Amino acid sequence: LIISVVSVCLALTSGYLGIQGHVYDEVECPTSLTYGEEFVYEAGAVFEGVAYQFSQDADFASFSTSAPIYPGTYYVRAVSESSFGNPRYGDVHSFTVLPRVLDVRVEQQTVMYGELPSVSADLLNGDKISCSQFAYDDISLEKTNIAAVASSVVITNSAGEDITYAYTINPVKSEITFNKRSITITSTA
């Protein structure tokens, strides 16, 4: 009887030590998300908690514990601790952060002839937008259609870094009216 009890205890202890920290997926890892969307993936581990590691290379030569937000292809894995303190890793999953489609509109309906209008868009995370070129249907008219030139749009984050690549620029046409500029001509003769 004692041998049976000891055998059962040894079997249970071995089983516990063997499975502690085993990592499994609780919520499937998304294959893609768009800039600004929250990364949602959950894993669990037997008798342990998990942490997440993110990397841009599948071999995890370098990794971060923060989910990436900017466009690119990334890898994630869950990591736990075994009974003896060694890391136990879950499956490696790849996912892609895609650029966010961004409608860029001219803010003004009326501008003084020769002045550049400004643009606006529904930006995220305190990002800022600027535009240096515009396309007009017919600039000789007092009223014409206008749109930002996508290649001249620059978006920066709160640190001032250019993150235009995080968005797919969609210039939206609108109508604009030019106010005549007063000029004074004087003769020197």
DOMARMI-308462 format. One record per residue: x, y, z of N, C-alpha, C, O, CB in turn; residue in three letters. Coordinates in pm, whole numbers, padded with zeros to 5 digits, always signed. Last residue first. Glycine has a CB too. Layout:
residues N
XYZXYZXYZXYZXYZAla;...
end
This chain:
residues 189
+00781+10637-06382+00813+10739-06482+00733+10865-06463+00749+10960-06540+00790+10687-06620Ala;+00701+10442-06220+00819+10514-06178+00856+10626-06275+00951+10701-06253+00936+10418-06162Thr;+00378+10362-06115+00467+10392-06226+00584+10472-06170+00568+10558-06084+00392+10472-06340Ser;+00233+10092-05945+00279+10231-05948+00378+10248-06062+00452+10156-06097+00343+10272-05812Thr;-00032+09897-05857+00071+09917-05958+00108+10063-05956+00021+10150-05964+00024+09872-06100Ile;-00137+09678-05614-00120+09819-05647-00005+09830-05746+00104+09780-05722-00094+09906-05519Thr;-00387+09430-05573-00251+09468-05603-00248+09617-05639-00346+09672-05689-00193+09381-05718Ile;-00576+09201-05391-00560+09340-05435-00413+09366-05462-00326+09328-05384-00614+09439-05328Ser;-00687+08893-05499-00585+08963-05423-00572+09104-05479-00559+09122-05600-00449+08888-05426Arg;-00999+08735-05475-00903+08813-05553-00809+08886-05459-00849+08934-05352-00977+08914-05646Lys;-01036+08414-05346-01062+08557-05329-00955+08632-05407-00837+08596-05404-01064+08599-05177Asn;-01142+08116-05483-01028+08207-05468-01078+08349-05451-01154+08398-05534-00932+08197-05590Phe;-01294+07834-05343-01313+07965-05407-01191+08050-05380-01142+08055-05267-01443+08036-05356Thr;-01320+07483-05398-01256+07596-05331-01280+07722-05413-01287+07718-05536-01103+07571-05312Ile;-01451+07163-05333-01457+07286-05410-01393+07399-05329-01412+07409-05208-01603+07321-05448Glu;-01258+06860-05321-01359+06951-05270-01354+07078-05355-01265+07096-05437-01336+06983-05118Ser;-01144+06522-05314-01169+06647-05387-01277+06728-05318-01374+06674-05264-01209+06618-05534Lys;-00920+06370-05100-01062+06390-05127-01079+06525-05197-01034+06628-05147-01147+06384-04995Val;-00658+06135-05116-00698+06275-05130-00845+06286-05170-00890+06220-05264-00609+06346-05234Pro;-00556+05906-04911-00666+05914-05006-00710+06061-05015-00789+06107-04933-00785+05821-04962Asn;-00268+05735-04812-00330+05866-04833-00435+05859-04943-00408+05813-05054-00222+05971-04869Ile;-00228+05512-04571-00247+05515-04716-00329+05640-04744-00445+05650-04704-00319+05383-04771Thr;+00011+05534-04304-00118+05568-04364-00114+05548-04515-00009+05565-04578-00158+05714-04330Tyr;+00263+05490-04229+00161+05427-04146+00020+05451-04202-00078+05395-04152+00170+05479-04003Ala;+00431+05648-04381+00412+05509-04424+00305+05436-04343+00260+05329-04384+00543+05434-04413Tyr;+00458+05878-04231+00365+05880-04343+00333+05738-04389+00221+05710-04432+00422+05964-04459Thr;+00606+05941-04011+00537+05811-04012+00432+05807-04122+00328+05741-04108+00472+05782-03873Ile;+00880+06109-03905+00796+06091-04024+00738+05950-04023+00811+05852-04032+00878+06117-04154Asp;+00877+06233-03571+00927+06136-03669+00828+06121-03784+00707+06122-03763+00953+05998-03603Glu;+00788+06387-03362+00836+06455-03481+00892+06364-03589+00948+06411-03687+00940+06552-03443Gly;+00667+06264-03157+00811+06283-03141+00872+06354-03262+00992+06380-03265+00881+06149-03119Ala;+00409+06229-03247+00430+06331-03143+00579+06357-03116+00614+06460-03058+00362+06287-03013Ser;+00466+06182-03604+00411+06145-03474+00446+06252-03371+00505+06354-03405+00465+06006-03429Asn;+00364+06323-03919+00464+06300-03815+00395+06260-03685+00281+06299-03659+00551+06427-03794Thr;+00318+06306-04263+00256+06285-04131+00367+06253-04032+00453+06169-04057+00148+06170-04135Ile;+00282+06482-04560+00377+06431-04460+00304+06422-04327+00237+06516-04284+00505+06523-04449Val;+00207+06484-04901+00153+06480-04764+00259+06417-04673+00317+06313-04705+00019+06398-04759Val;+00288+06461-05157+00339+06577-05082+00286+06583-04939+00316+06677-04865+00304+06705-05156Ser;+00160+06247-05271+00305+06234-05250+00364+06352-05171+00477+06344-05125+00375+06223-05384Ser;-00107+06343-05299-00073+06242-05198+00077+06235-05169+00116+06220-05053-00121+06105-05243Ala;-00207+06662-05312-00125+06567-05389-00068+06469-05286+00009+06507-05198-00009+06641-05472Val;-00544+06745-05227-00403+06735-05188-00333+06638-05282-00394+06541-05327-00388+06689-05040Ala;-00760+06912-05456-00727+06794-05374-00580+06799-05340-00499+06853-05417-00763+06660-05449Ala;-01030+07106-05587-00894+07096-05533-00881+06965-05457-00978+06914-05401-00861+07218-05441Ile;-01224+07276-05832-01202+07161-05744-01054+07152-05706-00966+07187-05785-01249+07029-05812Asn;-01310+07630-05820-01262+07508-05886-01250+07395-05784-01265+07417-05663-01126+07533-05956Thr;-01379+07962-05892-01422+07847-05813-01379+07721-05889-01406+07708-06008-01580+07848-05787Lys;-01253+08124-06074-01268+08175-05937-01306+08062-05842-01270+08065-05724-01375+08286-05932Glu;-01011+07966-06291-01149+07996-06250-01152+08047-06107-01062+08017-06027-01238+07872-06264Leu;-00756+07890-06326-00794+08020-06384-00936+08060-06345-00976+08175-06364-00781+08015-06536Ser;-00719+07637-06233-00680+07746-06144-00718+07883-06199-00714+07982-06126-00531+07742-06118Ile;-00898+07365-06249-00871+07480-06337-00845+07602-06249-00939+07664-06198-00991+07506-06436Asp;-00844+07160-06055-00902+07130-06186-00870+07242-06286-00821+07215-06395-01055+07110-06175Asp;-00537+07125-05877-00656+07204-05906-00711+07160-06041-00634+07127-06132-00625+07358-05905Tyr;-00359+06976-05621-00400+06963-05761-00532+07036-05778-00628+07012-05705-00412+06813-05804Ala;-00093+07089-05410-00234+07064-05433-00259+07054-05584-00189+07116-05664-00322+07176-05370Phe;+00167+07045-05169+00121+07058-05308-00026+07020-05319-00076+06932-05248+00207+06970-05402Gln;+00225+07008-04902+00292+07119-04972+00246+07138-05116+00283+07238-05179+00439+07096-04970Ser;+00084+06939-04590+00079+06913-04734+00139+07034-04805+00107+07148-04772-00069+06885-04782Cys;+00076+06761-04277+00103+06881-04356+00104+06840-04504+00123+06723-04537+00239+06948-04315Ser;-00036+06641-03960-00032+06633-04105+00004+06767-04166-00033+06873-04114-00166+06584-04159Ile;+00043+06443-03666+00018+06573-03731+00038+06559-03881+00118+06477-03926+00111+06683-03673Lys;-00082+06228-03405-00008+06250-03529-00049+06383-03590-00161+06430-03570-00031+06134-03629Asp;-00214+06150-03175-00150+06282-03176-00067+06309-03300+00012+06403-03300-00064+06296-03055Gly;-00328+05898-03239-00214+05907-03147-00143+06043-03147-00023+06048-03122-00116+05801-03181Asn;-00444+05957-03576-00440+05883-03450-00321+05927-03365-00226+05985-03416-00434+05733-03476Leu;-00656+06172-03779-00529+06111-03741-00538+06043-03604-00630+06071-03527-00418+06216-03741Leu;-00851+06250-04007-00876+06184-03879-00751+06104-03840-00743+05984-03865-01002+06091-03886Asp;-00736+06564-04145-00766+06421-04157-00789+06366-04016-00750+06428-03918-00650+06344-04229Ala;-00672+06855-04347-00710+06790-04221-00743+06645-04250-00774+06607-04363-00832+06863-04153Ser;-00464+07118-04481-00538+06993-04490-00573+06942-04351-00513+06981-04251-00457+06886-04568Val;-00471+07456-04613-00420+07351-04523-00510+07230-04535-00619+07237-04591-00414+07402-04375Ser;-00374+07639-04913-00470+07595-04810-00403+07494-04716-00289+07453-04740-00597+07533-04875Pro;-00153+07898-04992-00173+07753-04986-00278+07722-04879-00271+07773-04768-00039+07679-04955Leu;-00232+08185-05190-00205+08123-05060-00231+07973-05068-00319+07927-05140-00292+08186-04949Glu;-00315+08271-05437-00172+08263-05412-00136+08202-05278-00020+08169-05255-00112+08399-05420Gly;-00611+08425-05332-00535+08376-05447-00386+08382-05415-00336+08485-05371-00567+08460-05576Tyr;-00727+08319-05022-00677+08431-05099-00592+08375-05212-00510+08286-05190-00595+08532-05010Met;-00988+08072-05013-00852+08118-04982-00821+08240-05068-00881+08261-05173-00747+08005-05006Val;-01254+07875-04892-01214+07999-04958-01072+08033-04915-01038+08025-04797-01312+08115-04923Thr;-01272+07651-04755-01358+07658-04873-01323+07780-04956-01357+07789-05074-01507+07662-04832Gln;-01008+07467-04596-01076+07591-04631-01166+07573-04753-01140+07491-04842-00974+07701-04658Gln;-00903+07200-04579-00984+07259-04472-01066+07379-04516-01183+07391-04479-00895+07301-04358Glu;-00908+06924-04788-00867+07063-04777-00960+07128-04676-01082+07114-04685-00872+07137-04917Val;-00851+06594-04651-00939+06698-04706-00874+06836-04692-00797+06861-04600-01076+06697-04634Arg;-00781+06261-04679-00720+06391-04657-00803+06496-04728-00823+06489-04850-00571+06394-04706Val;-00848+05959-04534-00905+06061-04621-00847+06196-04583-00860+06240-04469-01061+06064-04612Asp;-00648+05685-04504-00671+05817-04447-00725+05912-04554-00657+05942-04651-00541+05872-04386Leu;-00605+05357-04400-00653+05443-04507-00697+05576-04446-00773+05578-04349-00770+05375-04587Val;-00313+05249-04236-00453+05291-04220-00490+05382-04337-00415+05473-04371-00474+05365-04084Arg;-00102+04971-04321-00128+05115-04313-00278+05142-04303-00359+05067-04357-00068+05189-04435Pro;-00094+04677-04106-00116+04742-04235-00135+04892-04217-00180+04937-04112-00238+04680-04306Leu;+00101+04447-03955+00033+04573-03927+00026+04647-04061+00130+04676-04121+00108+04658-03814Val;+00076+04098-03955+00115+04218-04029+00033+04336-03981-00089+04328-03969+00097+04197-04181Thr;+00223+03815-03789+00110+03905-03818+00164+04029-03886+00283+04061-03875+00032+03943-03687Phe;+00299+03481-03690+00333+03604-03763+00206+03685-03785+00096+03631-03797+00401+03571-03899Ser;+00384+03306-03395+00279+03349-03488+00327+03474-03560+00388+03562-03499+00143+03375-03413His;+00525+03029-03245+00553+03161-03302+00444+03189-03405+00417+03107-03492+00697+03166-03368Val;+00396+02865-02954+00416+02871-03098+00445+03015-03141+00396+03110-03080+00293+02816-03173Asp;+00570+02933-02643+00457+02886-02722+00493+02894-02870+00606+02927-02907+00331+02969-02691Gly;+00842+02828-02439+00786+02914-02542+00667+02849-02611+00664+02728-02633+00892+02950-02645Tyr;+00972+02853-02123+00898+02764-02214+00824+02854-02311+00753+02946-02270+00797+02667-02135Arg;+01278+02903-01946+01166+02955-02025+01102+02845-02111+01171+02757-02164+01213+03071-02115Pro;+01333+02749-01625+01370+02767-01765+01251+02821-01844+01136+02789-01813+01420+02634-01827Asn;+01257+02688-01368+01294+02826-01398+01337+02851-01542+01374+02963-01577+01403+02866-01310Gly;+01158+02437-01332+01297+02459-01293+01349+02597-01334+01470+02620-01335+01385+02351-01354Phe;+00902+02442-01433+00921+02413-01291+01061+02446-01243+01081+02480-01126+00892+02267-01263Ser;+00914+02715-01670+00894+02576-01631+00919+02560-01482+00954+02656-01413+00987+02482-01711Ser;+00737+03006-01760+00851+02950-01688+00818+02807-01648+00709+02779-01599+00886+03035-01564Glu;+00661+03137-02088+00628+03106-01949+00752+03047-01884+00858+03038-01946+00506+03008-01940Ser;+00568+03334-02363+00673+03267-02289+00628+03252-02143+00566+03341-02085+00808+03347-02298Val;+00437+03355-02690+00414+03363-02546+00527+03286-02478+00575+03185-02530+00272+03305-02506Ala;+00533+03551-02969+00528+03422-02900+00502+03450-02753+00539+03554-02699+00661+03341-02920Arg;+00516+03705-03287+00487+03707-03145+00491+03564-03092+00457+03469-03163+00347+03773-03117Val;+00647+03909-03548+00626+03776-03490+00600+03793-03341+00654+03883-03277+00749+03683-03516Tyr;+00554+04120-03830+00610+04094-03698+00580+03950-03656+00500+03880-03717+00554+04194-03593Tyr;+00578+04348-04090+00550+04209-04053+00625+04179-03924+00743+04209-03910+00592+04110-04166Thr;+00427+04680-04082+00537+04585-04104+00491+04446-04068+00379+04426-04021+00661+04624-04021Gly;+00330+04992-03936+00320+04889-04040+00448+04807-04057+00560+04858-04047+00285+04954-04171Pro;+00346+05022-03573+00367+05073-03708+00366+04961-03811+00397+04847-03778+00499+05149-03715Tyr;+00323+04894-03331+00206+04967-03380+00222+05011-03525+00122+05036-03593+00180+05089-03292Ile;+00403+04596-03141+00435+04698-03240+00309+04768-03290+00201+04709-03291+00511+04636-03359Pro;+00381+04550-02792+00324+04519-02923+00359+04630-03021+00347+04748-02987+00170+04501-02913Ala;+00668+04500-02594+00560+04589-02635+00511+04552-02775+00591+04526-02864+00606+04737-02631Ser;+00888+04356-02547+00768+04310-02477+00649+04400-02508+00540+04379-02454+00793+04307-02325Thr;+01097+04257-02821+01042+04360-02732+00922+04300-02660+00862+04204-02708+01003+04489-02812Ser;+01408+04111-02940+01263+04116-02919+01227+04227-02823+01312+04283-02754+01211+03983-02868Phe;+01637+03950-03154+01606+04064-03067+01455+04071-03056+01383+04041-03151+01667+04199-03124Ser;+01608+03695-03248+01742+03738-03208+01732+03864-03121+01808+03881-03026+01832+03766-03333Ala;+01380+03551-03328+01375+03628-03204+01516+03664-03154+01541+03663-03033+01300+03549-03097Phe;+01347+03434-03571+01432+03363-03476+01446+03437-03342+01516+03389-03253+01570+03341-03536Asp;+01191+03604-03726+01129+03482-03673+01216+03408-03572+01165+03327-03495+01095+03389-03786Ala;+01202+03952-03655+01263+03835-03717+01213+03709-03646+01194+03707-03525+01418+03842-03712Asp;+01082+04140-03511+01067+04155-03656+01136+04040-03728+01128+04031-03850+01126+04288-03703Gln;+00888+04041-03219+01013+04057-03293+00983+04081-03440+00875+04049-03490+01102+03933-03275Ser;+00773+04015-02886+00749+04056-03024+00883+04079-03092+00978+04128-03031+00660+04185-03030Phe;+00650+03815-02626+00768+03871-02690+00734+03897-02837+00674+03813-02904+00890+03774-02676Gln;+00461+03816-02328+00466+03810-02474+00592+03876-02523+00637+03977-02470+00343+03878-02535Tyr;+00411+03591-02053+00450+03721-02104+00458+03704-02256+00461+03592-02306+00589+03772-02041Ala;+00186+03413-01835+00266+03426-01957+00303+03572-01981+00235+03664-01934+00190+03370-02079Val;+00178+03212-01533+00136+03323-01618+00222+03327-01742+00320+03253-01753+00143+03457-01541Gly;+00100+02867-01453+00191+02981-01464+00123+03092-01543+00023+03069-01611+00325+02941-01532Glu;-00043+02628-01481+00004+02667-01348+00100+02786-01349+00175+02805-01253+00073+02549-01283Phe;+00007+02635-01819-00038+02549-01710+00033+02590-01580+00156+02585-01572-00012+02400-01744Val;-00068+02942-01974+00030+02840-01941-00022+02763-01820-00086+02819-01731+00170+02903-01912Ala;-00207+03113-02260-00204+03075-02120-00095+02973-02099-00035+02923-02194-00341+03020-02074Gly;-00256+03400-02467-00209+03264-02446-00212+03239-02296-00220+03332-02215-00064+03243-02505Ala;-00415+03617-02690-00399+03570-02552-00353+03426-02552-00404+03342-02625-00531+03585-02472Glu;-00428+03912-02869-00385+03773-02871-00364+03732-02726-00302+03805-02648-00254+03752-02958Tyr;-00479+04195-03035-00546+04110-02937-00505+03965-02961-00543+03903-03061-00700+04127-02946Val;-00382+04521-03083-00338+04383-03105-00399+04296-02996-00375+04320-02878-00182+04371-03106Phe;-00602+04773-03192-00537+04706-03080-00503+04562-03117-00584+04491-03176-00628+04709-02956Glu;-00530+04991-03467-00612+04885-03404-00531+04818-03293-00409+04809-03300-00657+04780-03510Glu;-00334+05157-03565-00434+05216-03477-00525+05113-03411-00590+05143-03311-00518+05312-03554Gly;-00293+04993-03864-00235+05092-03775-00347+05158-03695-00443+05208-03752-00153+05198-03855Tyr;-00474+04684-03864-00445+04812-03924-00384+04905-03820-00419+04898-03702-00572+04875-03986Thr;-00368+04344-03880-00445+04450-03818-00399+04579-03883-00295+04583-03950-00427+04453-03662Leu;-00353+03990-03940-00326+04129-03976-00415+04222-03894-00521+04183-03845-00349+04153-04128Ser;-00392+03759-03806-00290+03757-03912-00258+03898-03959-00150+03923-04012-00336+03671-04030Thr;-00422+03728-03448-00468+03782-03576-00356+03775-03679-00238+03784-03644-00517+03929-03559Pro;-00423+03426-03266-00345+03545-03304-00397+03597-03437-00415+03519-03531-00192+03512-03313Cys;-00697+03317-03069-00615+03304-03189-00546+03436-03223-00605+03544-03211-00701+03258-03306Glu;-00672+03280-02728-00737+03356-02834-00644+03353-02953-00526+03383-02941-00770+03504-02790Val;-00508+03085-02610-00645+03102-02563-00729+03176-02667-00844+03139-02692-00647+03178-02431Glu;-00251+02850-02671-00325+02968-02718-00465+02969-02660-00534+02866-02660-00332+02970-02872Asp;-00015+02750-02415-00120+02719-02513-00192+02849-02551-00195+02944-02473-00221+02613-02455Tyr;+00276+02622-02259+00205+02737-02316+00104+02689-02419+00132+02600-02500+00304+02837-02380Val;+00361+02485-01951+00327+02453-02091+00236+02563-02146+00132+02594-02087+00257+02311-02102His;+00402+02531-01683+00455+02629-01777+00427+02599-01922+00463+02677-02010+00600+02641-01758Gly;+00404+02195-01599+00404+02331-01549+00471+02424-01650+00582+02398-01696+00475+02340-01412Gln;+00435+01935-01690+00344+02023-01764+00344+02167-01714+00289+02254-01782+00204+01969-01756Ile;+00630+01814-01526+00640+01801-01672+00551+01899-01746+00587+01943-01856+00606+01662-01713Gly;+00546+01857-01269+00672+01917-01312+00685+01915-01464+00744+02006-01522+00790+01842-01249Leu;+00309+01702-01280+00304+01846-01251+00430+01914-01302+00422+02017-01369+00288+01870-01099Tyr;+00418+01448-01328+00322+01508-01423+00315+01658-01405+00313+01733-01503+00183+01446-01406Gly;+00569+01417-01097+00634+01415-01229+00544+01479-01334+00590+01556-01418+00670+01271-01272Ser;+00362+01420-00908+00468+01521-00903+00539+01530-01038+00565+01640-01087+00569+01488-00792Thr;+00215+01192-00987+00152+01324-00986+00257+01436-00987+00242+01534-01059+00061+01338-00864Leu;+00413+00993-00952+00351+01013-01084+00287+01151-01093+00302+01220-01194+00245+00903-01111Ala;+00463+01016-00678+00570+01039-00774+00514+01067-00914+00563+01154-00985+00666+00918-00777Leu;+00209+00942-00581+00264+01076-00551+00376+01111-00649+00383+01224-00697+00317+01081-00406Cys;+00195+00680-00677+00096+00777-00722+00148+00918-00699+00134+01005-00785-00039+00757-00649Val;+00411+00570-00532+00412+00566-00680+00314+00669-00736+00346+00738-00832+00375+00425-00731Ser;+00322+00602-00270+00444+00670-00313+00449+00677-00466+00486+00780-00522+00571+00599-00258Val;+00101+00429-00282+00081+00571-00251+00203+00652-00297+00187+00759-00356+00057+00591-00100Val;+00232+00186-00337+00131+00238-00429+00110+00387-00408+00102+00463-00505-00002+00163-00411Ser;+00390+00155-00110+00455+00165-00240+00357+00223-00342+00398+00302-00427+00508+00026-00287Ile;+00191+00127+00080+00279+00243+00088+00348+00265-00047+00363+00378-00092+00384+00224+00200Ile;+00083-00119+00000+00000+00000+00000+00087+00125+00000+00059+00220-00073-00094+00000+00121Leu;
end
